[in-house]
């Protein structure tokens, strides 16, 4: 019955069309449409011939404007990505606070906030000058206090201060990475001093070696080394070494000098990790970091006109994080028979750290492979630290240090032969090729030289710095302070209050006593003991 | 006879006290996070440069069922290990318990410990 109606439906329409009114309406609509189309075509032809002369006369001006747009477009790109990198601070705060115990939450948060402020000032004063000022292969010495800066930075065409902001966000990331392994027992005074050393000196000076003008690693100028690498340059696209290996190994030095938190027993001694206090915060932090990485890696082209490049970098970044997260989960499952959120977060971050160096030069397939290996490097790294009795509450050393080394080396294996990003596209004059894509061993050797230099120099220098801080202002908080919790001992307030029994007695504001009579006396110091629980 | 020993101590002393009691053969306890005040009165904390008083201080309360012969020993162990000598160390007390039953087996009295 149904098919019968369907078949005969056109017949019905046809019958209706034979009616006079229907025919009238049809002709009116059809005729109107035709008139409209003809009018539009006529207008297009007419206008074109009318404007033809003017358009060709304007071509030169239009091209000129396009050239003038290159620098603003690239500057906008760099600024937007700088903002994304800056937002990684929020990710670090959430991740580190969540993975720590509740008693040191305020400490972790303030550490990140303080670091950001301190880093900004130091980087403005001399950090940026050390890193990106002209000088020799080891250190730069122009642009102190951002004096004497040109309009744009180098050949990038990016506004100088936009470039500064982008690099500040990177420096800030490095110094925050460091704090991850030192959570829970570092006194705040010690924190201030080592943070100043990291963001004012260690990071910028090593950064100059790789990214600075004439940096000896980035240009491979030292003689016996460049014969070893057959002239291949050490390449670190967005900072697997410069930011993450540096941050990770300073963190390792800090954790070694500090020693483990009180009550932390290691696996060899029949213990295990101290549990995190808020995995909601921790895992959201990991995802915020992932989001911020879309500034970290794609922004490092410093050029939006290399549009195929930024697309590739963004996709590679994503794929590496995905495969690393998956591999880390499945790597840990057979051991604990549990689906582990903590290792998933650490794993995906390891993938992001690893892809940071090679993201521009590898294919999506390469990115998946690099991430997959990082997903194994991170849990193995955590095991290794456990065995050496190094207490790293957040996993900073495994994620940033070890995965950073792997990422740096992976470029020498997986680079497929892309060029170098420039202000208005890609420079194909020198292609970066790794071992698996017919580039031979030279790039891998260069990566090895860079990574090894970083590990040795940074670990040595930061061990000295950490010991110096320990011997002078003190690195570790007192035993009582640590047992009580850094929040109350160092910062005067816990992150989480039980709200009954307090909040009615803001003594400095009102000066009135509490219902217990403790308020006004508290100010006089009677009956109330400070800093004790 | 069974006694209930209750102790309110500083939170960070809990591990130490627990280890000492386990070492002395006391095999169970119940722990709760509590808040209270005694002579310590409360304590002051700071926020945005302002000082405020927290009237109730966080403590940990232990409840331990022990055989009457062990009461003094348990109280001594807790008193020694939880002591810091500063205000706010807490209190320990013991009370008689009329009946105790282990739920799984139905054992009663000292056998239930």
Interface residues (C-beta under 8 A of the other chain):
Chain A: X263 X483 X484 X488 X491 X492 X493 X494 X497 X498 X500 X501 X502 X503 X505 X506 X507 X508 X509 X514 X515 X516 X518 X519 X521 X522 X523 X527 X528 X529 X530 X531 X532 X533
Chain B: X10 X11 X12 X15 X35 X37 X39 X40 X41 X42 X43 X44 X45 X46 X47 X50 X51 X52 X53 X54 X55 X56 X57 X58 X59 X86 X87 X88
